[in-house]
Amino acid sequence: MSKPKPCPICKKPRSEEFAPFCSARCRDRDLAQWFNDGYAVPGRPASPDEIAGED
């Protein structure tokens, strides 16, 4: 059996309640990263015309 993966934020052992994180604090830090553009999905940059066409 493999060793359980640690929390992706602080590397402490995961908690069942907050999986895959160890605590609410790490879960919230991860969410803040998404809101503040700390993470990005790879892809080509969008042109201004494509962005304007989304409305």
Beta strands, then each sheet from edge to edge (+ up, - down):
end
